[in-house]
Amino acid sequence: MIQVISNPSSFNGEEILVRGYLRIRNESRALFLSKSLAEGRLTENSIWVQESEKTVYGGSIGQDTDSTLELEKYDRKYVMVRGIFDAGDRGHGGAFSGTIHAKKVANMLETLASKQSRANGDRQVQE
């Protein structure tokens, strides 16, 4: 994410995967490097997150799911977002480093726990 923020034009039009702290406010849907930066509202060091009707939520980044959760469910959580980056769209009020048009959003802790479980040979049981 640091590379994207520091040189947005290099990633324009590219599909990227970024990790960060998602903070949603009245007129803000931004991915920050950390919780403390989100609390400080340093929007120039964040990426606007734009969702669509095709955005997939939940699961891990490597797998698709039919979850119908909304972006707001991930507020104040560390997430991974995969999508197309637009350096020209600087989000609400032009205050962000760019916009990621999200294809997939996943909770980082759930994704890491799932990977660790598979690495340990734990069986995945469908309910």
N, C-alpha and C positions, 0 to 999 in steps of 0.2 A: 504494500500500500504506500510505503514511503516513496518508492520509485514513481508511482502513478502521480502522487501529489506534487513531487518535485519536478516532474517533466510530463505534464498531462498530454501534450501534443504527440509525444512518442507512442502513446497508447490509443490515440483516437481511432475509433472504428474497430478496435480489437476486442476479442472476447478475453476477459480477464477473470481471475479469481482473487478476491481480496478478503482479508480478515480484519475485523475491528469491532468496536463497541458501537452498537446501534442505539441512537437516541432519536426519539420521535417527540416533537413538540407541536404546538399549534400550526406553525408554518415551516416546520423543519422535519426532514426525514433523512438524517445524515449518519454516515459511517465514520467514526473517529478512530484514531490510533489507540486511544485508551479512554477509560472512564473519566480520568481527571481532565483530559482535554475536552471531553464532551461537557463536563460540568463547567468548564471555563468558556464554553461556547466559541471556541476558535474555529469558526467555519471555514476559513481559508485553508485549514489543514484537515479538511474532511471532504467526503464525497457524498453528493446527493444520491439517494436511492430512489429510483423510479420503478414502481411495480406496474404490472399489467394483468389482464385477465389470464394470461398464459404463465404467470410466475408460479413456480412450484415451491411449496414450503415443506419443511420437515425432512426427516430421514437424514441421510448424509449426502454430501456433495456428489459422491460417485453414483448414487442411486436415485431413481425417480420415485415419487410417491403421489398418491391421489389426494393428499391432505388438502383441506380447504381452509386451513388457518390463514389469518391475515397478517400482514407485516407488523401490525401493532402488538401481536403476541410476542414478538422478539424485542420489544422495546427494553432498553437497559440490560441487554445481554450481549455477550461476545458471539458474533456470528461470522459465517463465511458466506459471501455473496459471489455468485458467478453470473456474468452478464456482459453486455456490450458497453464499452466505455465511450462517452461522448465528451470530448474536451471543450467543445463549443457551447454546450449546455451547462451553465454553471449553477443550475438549480434556482430556487426561489430567491429573488433579489440579486442574482448574479454573485452570491457570496461564497460559493463553494469552488473547489478545485476542478469540478466536472461532475458528470452524472453517470452512474452505472444503471443501465436499463436491465433490471434483474430478471434473469431466467430461473435462478434457483437461490433460495435462502435457507440456510441450515444453522441450527444452534451449534456452536463450536464444541461445547462440553459434551453434548449428546453424541456428536460425530466422533469425538476422540474416545469416548467411552465405548462406543460400538466397535471402533477399530481395535481398541485394547482387548475387548471381549473376544473378538475373532482371532487376534494374535495369541491369546491364551488358550485357544481351542474350545472356548465355551460354545455350547450349542445354542443356536438361535431357534426359539420356539415361537411359532405363530399361534396367536390366540384366536 
